[in-house]
Amino acid sequence: MSLAEVVNVNEYEARAKQKLSKMFFDYFSTGAEDQWTLQENIRAFGRIRIRPRVLVDVSDVDLSTKVLGYKVSMPIMVAPTGHQKLAHAEGELATARAAAAEDTVMVLSSSANTSLEDVASIGSGIRFFQLYIFKDREYVAEVVRRAERAGYKAIVLTGDVPRLGNRENDIKNRFTLPAHLTVANFVGIGGGTSILTSKTNESSLAAFANAQFDSSLTWKDIAWLKGITSLPILIKGILTGEDAVLAVRSGVAGIMVSNHGARQLDFAPASVSVLEEVVQAVQGRVPVFLDGGVRRGSDVLKALALGAAGVFVGRPVVYGLAVDGEAGVRKVLKILRDEFQVSMMLAGCRRIQDITRSHVLTESELPCFSKL
């Protein structure tokens, strides 16, 4: 199959598997322990049905929307994914160019192999910076200030990693970064990142993360983060209404419903299955975004109908990157955008605001659900 024949994003995953080493493909593709949540992220979308409306004039459909006040071409954005140079030599630079060309948001990972300044140097594009809180708070504060100086528009704080999840494939593979790569924005933290390129009897990624991540992080630290930056802060990793309420109280500008791509706690719920709970808890006070399991444009429609302000896509972007660099990422985003447009038209929606809760049925609302 030629690249021109790729018609959906799942086909990029199969091609990436052929192209990447087992260690690197497993790093991107697998989740924690039994990988139940990894599969559930996708299965859960399949249990939501769309209620289309007909005889609606959809000759002029507009997919554009605003994210934290910034206009984007579509509510489909690029999630933070680390170590993209394992997928392609240009790594995060290629992804950033693709996201800018498609006029959407890219979130740069703390685990990027490319410095935030180099990514910013490509010029146009709306970029957020995803942040882990390490034990060395002064180093973290300086990275946040660097992101602000470089023109990043928001900080996305990941809140679900007091330690790394039990990623058995990385352990079996003894995951190690190649000697020429590192975590570019945190090179000097905790005495350096050399452990990531050191051979151990476990995953070097887990060894680094568990040594450096601050497991004492609590809600009070949102105030610390707000005190060192004027950028809006989104929190990523919320899966319950209770935590959504605490997030709003802490003063965040938005919430990302996410189970970390099923790489943290196995048997946590699929992101989309708890989206509505979080949306209802927030009561419109801040936007709620979804991360995890989006593989079709119809998934985007379902998420927006359940109250999401937009979705972030991770693995499909990396698979496109692995197969064809910047062009692969652009095609992944185009495929999802085109599918989303078709889904909107067939559901009778001309604008993003036309997508409402009445357009979907969730599993509790479906008759004879046990037969599905």
Secondary structure, 3 states (H helix, E strand, C coil): CCHHHCCCHHHHHHHHHHHCCHHHHHHHHCCCCCCHHHHHHHHHHHCCEECCCCCCCCCCCECCEEECCEEECCCEEECCCCCHHHCCCCHHHHHHHHHHHCCCEEEECCCCCCCHHHHHCCCCCEEEEEECCECCHHHHHHHHHHHHHCCCCCEEEECCCCCCCCCHHHHHHCCCCCCCCCCHHHCCHHHCCHHHHCCCCCCHHHHHHHHHECCCCCCHHHHHHHHHCCCCEEEEEECCHHHHHHHHHHCCCEEEECCHHHCCCCCCCCHHHHHHHHHHHHCCCCCEEEECCCCCHHHHHHHHHCCCCEEEECHHHHHHHHHHHHHHHHHHHHHHHHHHHHHHHHHCCCEHHHCCHHHEECHHHCCCHHHC
